[in-house]
Amino acid sequence: MADKTNPEEQDDPIVAEVRAARRQLLEKYGGIEGYLRHLREVHAQRLERERDEAERREAAELGKSA
């Protein structure tokens, strides 16, 4: 899968790994829009977890002070 027009890229393992990662991302997410959608979902889940943890901490603090 090396670029035959650029001799430096013919056997470069870094280029091969980048291309393999790109291919895997395309297969998994269908392109940049799919990947961005995935990142937004992961971010929303993280924010929800953080909010839930803050609510639990607040409830625990209120229970201690009562």
ABEGO torsion letter per residue (X at the ends): XBBAABAAAAABAAAAAAAAAAAAAAAAAGEAAAAAAAAAAAAAAAAAAAAAAAAAAAAAAAAAAX
